[in-house]
Amino acid sequence: MLLKIAWRNVWRSPGRTITIILAITVGVASLSFLTGFINGFIISFVDNGINSDYSHIQLHHPEYKKDKEVKYFIENGLGLSESINESSDVKAVSPRTIIGGMISSAKAANGITIYGISEQKEALTTHLDSALIEGTYFKTIKRNPVLISSKIAEKLKLKLKSKLVLTFQNTEGEIVAGAFRVDGIFDTKSVRINNSVVYVRSEDLSRLLGGETKIHEIAILLNDLNQVPVVYDSLTKAQPSLLVESWGELAPELELMQSQIWINMIFVLVIIMGALCFGIVNTMLMAVLERIKELGMLMAVGMKKTRVFSMIVMETLLMAAVGSPVGLIIGWLINHYFITNGLDLTAYSAGLKEYGYDAILYPEVSAIHYTIIAFGVALTAIIASVYPARKATKLKPVEALHTI
């Protein structure tokens, strides 16, 4: 009976009710889209870091990360990488020879990190071959080909087939220099790689080092991000003499960004629902003040204050119950469109690439996000109705009945 009265009261002032319902609808739809937009940015940043640079797990000699000297290599690194690749949880494995050195052209020189890689394995792990914007992936230049980023090419005034010299120390501590030619120019989604990494074939680098291939890093890409803890524990137990690190340990900024998903959602939820709360309070307070005489009469004939309070709360919840589902549906439709087609931010692509983001953004919203939004709207409606409802219960029937 009380619910029926509350529903009728809601529509006694259609204009005001529709305004609040529209405000709730727009607020919920906006929140749904903003949640997907922010999540899309964060997930894009994390995925780019994992897929283009760090992978899910890396193995090193325990001393290598401290000094990054050539002598700190993984014993039987190639064999170990093949063994790891046999796991059903593993998607791809890339063994790398990594050396710090100098890159020199006829115009300039710069410090650089040299990655000696297996072309096919690196392509499967980081999709380096698909990051090329010019040239070929170790196909055109037959002797000592090198892949460089567009940024390095610009700094050193290099182009395809340009000659450059890589200088570094070999395993004996002697300075070694090798002449290479640019076979391809890439532009990855990793800021670190674009700024400071060049790729050569593992066998070419090993020849200059003066011995068999020395593996300093094994990068492991898994089928699923959720498999990281299990594989990490397994490798830690199986390889106690090696340093095993997950992507979160390798790049704390990526883990921090991922942890911000829920914090950002709650932050946006509080802002939008807070603004909505003030609108609901104002509207419901007006509704109470317009019905002072009516509410006084209800209390005079025996309606308890708790029932009056409940009636006002129900009126607010009924408006939220109409606006919230419509807002969720609109928000879902907007997100679905951009999930399918992508949100084109190419006008800002130069700035986005500087920070490791994609120019085409795909929102990410799960069922739990929509559930939290719906719960947030209901909670906001309840909180917003408390003050008007308390105002109604404070009325004195005798005074209220004499109100004009």
SETI-539341 format. One record per residue (C-alpha): x, y, z; residue in three letters. Coordinates in steps of 0.05 Angstrom, whole numbers, plus 5000, padded with zeros to 4 digits. Example, Ala and Ser with C-alpha at 12.3 -4.5 7.8 and 13.67 -1.06 7.14 Angstrom:
<pavexs>
524649105156Ala
527349795143Ser
</pavexs>
This chain:
<pavexs>
500050005000Met
505650485019Leu
509350324955Leu
503050474914Lys
502251144948Ile
509551314937Ala
509051144862Trp
502951604855Arg
506452154892Asn
512452114845Val
508052274785Trp
504052834817Arg
509353304789Ser
511352984723Pro
516053544701Gly
520253504764Arg
520252744765Thr
522352694692Ile
527953194705Thr
530752774762Ile
530052124722Ile
533652444663Leu
539152684710Ala
539951984738Ile
539851684668Thr
545252164642Val
549352074705Gly
549251314700Val
550651314625Ala
556351804634Ser
559251394691Leu
558850754650Ser
562551074591Phe
567751424635Leu
569150764671Thr
570250414604Gly
574450994578Phe
579051014638Ile
579650254642Asn
581250244567Gly
586950734577Phe
589850344635Ile
589149664603Ile
592049924538Ser
598150184576Phe
599149534614Val
598149084554Asp
602949494511Asn
608249454565Gly
607448704572Ile
606648524498Asn
611749004469Ser
617049004523Asp
617148614588Tyr
612847994573Ser
609647654633His
615947354664Ile
623447444655Gln
629347024678Leu
636347294690His
642847114725His
642047384797Pro
647947874787Glu
646048114718Tyr
640848624740Lys
645948954786Lys
651649074737Asp
648948834670Lys
655748554652Glu
656648054595Val
659547524641Lys
653047454680Tyr
649446994631Phe
644446414641Ile
647745734637Glu
644845324580Asn
640145904566Gly
637945644497Leu
636344954525Gly
632545244584Leu
628445694538Ser
626445094496Glu
624544714558Ser
620145284584Ile
616845354516Asn
614044644522Glu
609344844578Ser
602044894558Ser
601445554596Asp
606845884555Val
605146234490Lys
612246434468Ala
619346484495Val
624946944471Ser
632146824494Pro
636247464487Arg
643447674489Thr
643548374519Ile
649548844519Ile
650249584535Gly
654449984486Gly
654850554437Met
651650664370Ile
655251114321Ser
653551394253Ser
657251884209Ala
653252444242Lys
652752274316Ala
653551754371Ala
649251534429Asn
648951034486Gly
644750424468Ile
642449734492Thr
643749194440Ile
638948604438Tyr
641547974403Gly
635247584386Ile
632446984349Ser
628147314296Glu
622346814298Gln
622046754373Lys
622347504385Glu
616747604334Ala
612347114371Leu
613847424438Thr
613648174425Thr
610948214353His
617048624334Leu
616148454261Asp
609348794260Ser
612349434290Ala
616449574228Leu
614650224192Ile
620250174140Glu
624649624112Gly
624448884126Thr
625148424186Tyr
632248154177Phe
631147974104Lys
634348494059Thr
641248584090Ile
645047924090Lys
650948104134Arg
650148434202Asn
643048724194Pro
640449164250Val
633549424268Leu
633050114298Ile
627250554321Ser
624851164284Ser
627151594342Lys
634251324339Ile
634251394264Ala
632252124271Glu
637552264324Lys
643251944286Leu
640852154216Lys
640151434193Leu
635751124140Lys
634950434108Leu
641550114088Lys
645450644126Ser
651850394158Lys
652850454233Leu
657850194284Val
656049844349Leu
661449864403Thr
661449444466Phe
665548994511Gln
666348254498Asn
666747704551Thr
674147844561Glu
672948574576Gly
675848804510Glu
672749354468Ile
669549074405Val
666549454347Ala
662049174292Gly
659449484228Ala
652049394215Phe
647049634163Arg
639849854177Val
635149324152Asp
628849594184Gly
626050174224Ile
620850034277Phe
616150424322Asp
613849994380Thr
608850164435Lys
614450164487Ser
617650834502Val
623850494531Arg
625150074469Ile
623950654422Asn
628951084459Asn
634550614475Ser
634349924442Val
636849644376Val
636048924352Tyr
641048484317Val
641247734303Arg
643747324361Ser
648946964318Glu
651847614293Asp
652647884363Leu
655547234389Ser
660747224333Arg
663147914354Leu
663247694427Leu
668047144407Gly
664446514428Gly
657946124434Glu
651446474445Thr
650746754515Lys
643546864539Ile
642547424589His
635047444589Glu
629346964576Ile
622747324564Ala
616446894573Ile
609647074546Leu
603846684575Leu
597046514546Asn
593446894602Asp
595447434651Leu
591947044706Asn
596946464697Gln
602846904719Val
602746714794Pro
602545964780Val
608045964727Val
612146454769Tyr
611945984830Asp
613545384786Ser
619645724755Leu
622145984822Thr
622145274849Lys
625044954786Ala
630545484776Gln
632845694846Pro
639545934819Ser
636246444772Leu
632647104785Leu
625347004766Val
621247654759Glu
614047774740Ser
611848364698Trp
609748724762Gly
616748674790Glu
620048864724Leu
615549474714Ala
612349704779Pro
609050284742Glu
604949784702Leu
602549424765Glu
601050094797Leu
596850304736Met
592949654738Gln
591449744812Ser
588650434796Gln
582750144757Ile
578250064817Trp
580850694852Ile
579351114790Asn
572450804783Met
570550954855Ile
573351664848Phe
569151804786Val
563151464819Leu
563651914880Val
564152554838Ile
558252394792Ile
553852094847Met
555652684893Gly
553153184841Ala
546952754830Leu
545752714904Cys
545153474910Phe
540053484853Gly
535752934886Ile
536053274954Val
533753934924Asn
528053614886Thr
525553184943Met
525953764992Leu
521654174945Met
516653594941Ala
516353555017Val
515454315026Leu
509854314974Glu
506153765012Arg
506854015083Ile
499354055094Lys
498353365063Glu
503753045105Leu
501053385168Gly
494253085153Met
497152385144Leu
500652435211Met
494352725243Ala
490252125223Val
495251645252Gly
500851515201Met
507251385239Lys
513351815227Lys
517251185206Thr
512151055150Arg
512551785127Val
520151715126Phe
519651065087Ser
514851365037Met
519651935020Ile
525351445013Val
521150994968Met
519451584923Glu
526851724913Thr
528450994901Leu
522850924850Leu
525751494809Met
532551164813Ala
529450494794Ala
526750814730Val
532951234712Gly
538450744730Ser
536650154683Pro
535650634625Val
542350964640Gly
545850294644Leu
542850074577Ile
544950724544Ile
551950664575Gly
552449944552Trp
550450134481Leu
555650694478Ile
561150244505Asn
559049674458His
559650144398Tyr
566650364418Phe
568749654437Ile
566849444367Thr
569450044328Asn
574550364376Gly
574951084399Leu
579351444349Asp
584451884384Leu
589251934325Thr
588952694330Ala
592952604395Tyr
597052004372Ser
603752344377Ala
602752534450Gly
599551854467Leu
605351464437Lys
610251854480Glu
607051534541Tyr
605750844513Gly
598350904496Tyr
594550684434Asp
591451194387Ala
585250754381Ile
582150634449Leu
577550044465Tyr
573450134529Pro
573549574581Glu
567449484625Val
565548834659Ser
558948604691Ala
561748754760Ile
562849484739His
555549564718Tyr
553449224783Thr
557549714825Ile
554550304786Ile
547450054798Ala
549049954872Phe
552150644875Gly
545850964846Val
541450604896Ala
545950814954Leu
546051534928Thr
538451544925Ala
537851294996Ile
542951795023Ile
539752364983Ala
532852205010Ser
534852205084Val
534852965094Tyr
528053095059Pro
525052495095Ala
527552735162Arg
524753425146Lys
518053115134Ala
518152725201Thr
519753365239Lys
513253685218Leu
508153805273Lys
501153595248Pro
497454185279Val
502154705249Glu
502554335183Ala
494854325175Leu
494655085183His
499955195129Thr
497355555068Ile
</pavexs>
